[in-house]
Amino acid sequence: MYIFKAAVVGAGTMGGEIAQVISWSGLPVVLKDIDKEFLERGMNAARAVYRRRVDRGKMTPAEAEGKLALITPTLDYKDIADADLVIEAVPERMEVKKKVFAELDKVCQSTAILASNTSALSISEMASATGRPDRVVGIHFFYPASAMRLVEVIAGKQTSAETMDTAVEFVEGLRKIPVRVKECAGFLVNRVLLAAMRQALLFHEETGEKPPDIDAVIKDGGGVPMGPFTLADTLGLDIVLEVCRTLQAAYGARFAPTPALEQLVAAKKLGAKTGQGFYQYSG
C-alpha cells in the first residue's frame, strides 16, 4: 500500500516533530489537535527544526518554507478523512488513546492504517476500539524525532503482515531505521531506557549528587545526546511516570517510579513544558 497523505493527531512538541519528519520526506501531512494552543506549539516545534537547518546552512529559507507548507494544521477531524496513514500522538493514557482510535475509525477511510506513537501501551487494546484491528500498528518515534533515526514498528495481536510491511516501508521513506518489535509493555527501547533512567534517579536520591553533574558524566561518557534528567524533563515527567507505572505493572518493582519523580509530578512540576522539573526553565 502506498501512502499519499499522512496525518498526526496530537500536536504537542512530539506531534510537531513527527509532522516535520513526514514533511521533510516530501509527503503532505495534516497536524490535528482539539486545542489551538497545542496546535501552535506543534507547528512551532516543526518550524524550529527547519529554522535550525537554515541557520546551519543546510537549506535555504525558501526550501524551509516549502517543506513547512506541506504541514496543514487543523482542529477538524474532517481534514484527515482522506489520509492513508494516521499517527496518534496524544497523552500516554490508554483511555485517551482508545477514545481517539474510536474517533479515527469513524472518520478515516476504510483503507487507512491507524498507528500509535505510544512508548509502552498495548497496541492490541487500542485496536479493540476500532473495527479494523488488522490495520492498527505501533509506529514509535523517539524524541527528538527530527534527529533520532530509530523507529519501533510494533505489531498488535491482529495486525496484518501487509500493515506491518507498509508501516516499515513508510518509516524507511522517512529516512529512518525501522525495527520490528513484538507487542509487550515498553517494547524494546523503553525497557532499556527506563531501567537506566530509574537507576540515575535513584543514584541522585541516594547520594545527593545533582542532576546536572550526573547528566554531564553520562552524556560525556555514554555517547548519548542528553543525560537522563534532561531527557526526562524534555519528555515530560508525567509521561515518564506513566511509562514507569506501565512497566512496573508488567515487570515488577525494578521499574517502580522513584519518590522524587512522583513528588514532582504531584506538584505539577512536569519539566520543560511547565518551567520546572529536575531543572528550572525560563522563556
Secondary structure, DSSP 4 states (H G I P E B T S, - for coil): ---S-EEEE--SHHHHHHHHHHHHTT--EEEE-S-HHHHHHHHHHHHHHHHHHHHTTSS-HHHHHHHHTTEEEES-GGGGTT-SEEEE---S-HHHHHHHHHHHHHHS-TT-EEEE--SSS-HHHHHTTSS-GGGEEEEEE-SSTTT--EEEEEE-TT--HHHHHHHHHHHHHTT-EEEEEE--TTTTHHHHHHHHHHHHHHHHHHH---HHHHHHHHHHHHT-SS-HHHHHHHH-HHHHHHHHHHHHHHH-GGGPPPHHHHHHHHTT--BTTTTBSSSB---
